[in-house]
Amino acid sequence: MPTPPQAPVAGVLLAAGRSVRMGRPKQLALLAGRPLVRHAAQALANGGHDALLCVIPSGEVGEGIRAALTGLPFAFVVNPDPTRGLGSSFRAAVAALPGGLDGGLAAVNFALADMPLLGGAQHAALITAFRESGAPVVLARYADPGAEPVRAPPHLFRADLLRAVVDTPDADHGPRDLIRAHAAQAVTLTFPARLLLDVDTPDALAQAEALLGAQTLRTSE
């Protein structure tokens, strides 16, 4: 029996990536004067979650991420072997959820640390859609009007599916099989295409800098 949708919803930030294409720890690369990971973390913190958890690597980079998130209400869990792919971070997160798998959570929203243009409003929209529908999965996709949408995180999973998230294989993606299995009951929200940007390379970091600057300019006008 699923936990009622009005029970707590946790937000998880997956921040243990290896930054192979960036050539340096992208989580700590400065974007608009702040570490990249801080942007995604702030969005989760503004999204209305009841608990927040960040998955980090061990060592100096992990400690840098902890420092970058000072002042935000995150707990942390170390992924001891990020070389096993994003799936290993999903598993580490589920194992460290407050109260464990039977801790009374209604759902968990998983977000990536390298998508800095997403804001709290998008996370809040996923939570609202879940609370209104009780759907097993709430997904995000990105598109401009008339364009083909692209599905990407954040992904919200109802708590009774978390045991299946633990079965996520070693791979550089999340629990795709679980998403496919519940596609017919999923709720999918569409966000503007510009929010899809993930910062994997120096060029993408420069693009994010320009987009954030333009966004700030529009807001101040």
N, C-alpha and C positions, 0 to 999 in steps of 0.2 A: 504493500500500500504506500504510494508516494506521500511524502510529507506535504501538508497543505501549502499552497503557493505563497501564503502570507508569512510563512516562517522565514528565518534569515537567509539572505543570499550573500555568498562570499565572492569576492573578486580576486583573481589570481593573475599576477604579472609574471610572464615567462621571460626571464632575463639572464639565462645561463648560456646563451649562444656563443659560438666560438669566434665569430667575426672574421671568417676566412677571407671573404671578398673585400672587407674593409682594410685589412692589413694591420689593424690595431683594435683594441677593445671598443667596439662601437657604442656600447652602453654608456661609456664615459666621454665620448666625443662631444665637444661643446656645440650646442645648437641654440642660437639666440641667447648666448651667454650662460646656458644651463646644460648640464649633462643630458644627453639624449634620453636616458632612462627616466629622468625626472619628469619629462613631458608626459610620457605614457602613464607613469605612476600618479601624477597629479590628476590626470583625466579619470583614472579609476577611483581615486579618492573623492572626486567631485561627482561620481556617478550614483551615489546613494547606496553603496554596498554596506552590509552590516559587519563584515570582517574583511581584512585585506591581507594577502600573503604574496610574497615575492620569492621566486625561485632563482637562486644565484649560483655562480660557480664557486669553487673553493679558491683560496689564496687571495692575492692582491686585488684582482679584479672584483671578486666578491666583496671584499672589504670596501673597495671604492664605491660599489653600488650601495652598500649600507650607508656610507657617508653621504652619498648623493641624495638619498631619500630621508635624511634627517628632518624631523618635524612632521612627517607623514605617518599615519598609524598602521604601518606594515609590520607584520611578523615575517621572518625569513626562514627559508629552508635551503640547504645546500644540495645541489645536484652533484654527486661525487664524480660523475663521468659524462660530461656533456658531449663527448665524442660519439656517444650512442644515439645522438639525434634529439629532435624536439620531443619525440615520444617519451624519452626518459625524464624530461622535465614535467610532462603531464603526470607521470607516475609519481615522481617525487612530491608534486603538489598535493595529489590526492592523499598520499600517505601522511601528510603534515597538516591536513585540514583541521581547524579547531573542532575538538570533540570527536574527530575521526569520522568514519563512514556513517556511523549511527549517531552523529552529534546533533541532529535536529535541523540541519540545513535544508532549505527547500531546493536550492540550486547553486551552481558555481559558474561564474562567468570568467572565461579564460581569455586573456589579452596578451599581445606581443609587445615587447619593450621597444621595438624599432618602428612603430607606427605612431609618430609624434603628432600627426595632424588630427587624430581622433580626440574628441573632447568628452567631458562628462555627460553632455547631452545624449550622445550616442549610447553610452553605457546605460544611462538611465532609461532610454527607450527600450533597450533589450529587457531590462528588469520589469518595466511596466508591461511589456508584451507578455512576459512570462506570468506575471501575477494575474493578468486578465484572462489568460488562456489555459494556464497549467500545462502548456505543451512540453513534451519531453526534451525538445531542443529548440532554441531560438538562435537563428543564424543571421549573419550580416552579409550583404552583397553591395557592390559599389557600381554605379553607372550614372552617366549623364542621360538626360531625356533622349529616348530613341536609340540608345546604344546598348550593346550586349552587356549584361551585368557580369561582374566577376565576384565569386564568393571568396571571402577571406575572414579572418578573425576580426572582432571577438566572436566566440561561440559560447553560448550558455547551455549547460546541461542540467537537467533535473537531477536531484540528488540520488534517486534510485538507479540512475545510469552510471554512477561513479565507479561501481565495481567493474563495469565493463571498460571504463576509461583506463583502469589499471592494466588491462590487457593490451593497451596500445603498444604496437611493436616498435623496435628500434628503427627509427626512420626520421627524416627531416620534415615530418608533417605530423599533424595531430590524429585523433581517432576517426579517420575517414570511414572505416567500416561501420562504426557506430552511427555516424551521421547518415550514411546511406540506409542503414537498417530502419531509421526513424524518419526518413525524408517525407513520407506521406503525412505524418502528424506534425512536422516541424512548422514553426512560424518563421518567416524570413522578412527582415526589414531591409529596405534599400536606402543607402546613404550616397551623398555626392561622390563622384569618381575621384576627385582630388584628395579625399581623405584616405584613399587606399595606399598612398605612398609608403613604402617600407624602406628604411635607410640601411642598405646593404653595402653601398660603395661610397667613395668620396663624392662622386657626381650626384648621387642621391641625397647626400648630406647638403650639398650646395643647393639642390633643388628645394629641399625642405626649408632651408634658410630663406630662400626667395619667397616661397609660398607663405611662410609665417610672417614675413615682413609685409607682404601684400595684405594678408588677413588683418594684421595690426593696423595698417593704414586705413582699410575699409571701416574698421571698428571706430577709429578716431574721427572719421569724417562726419 
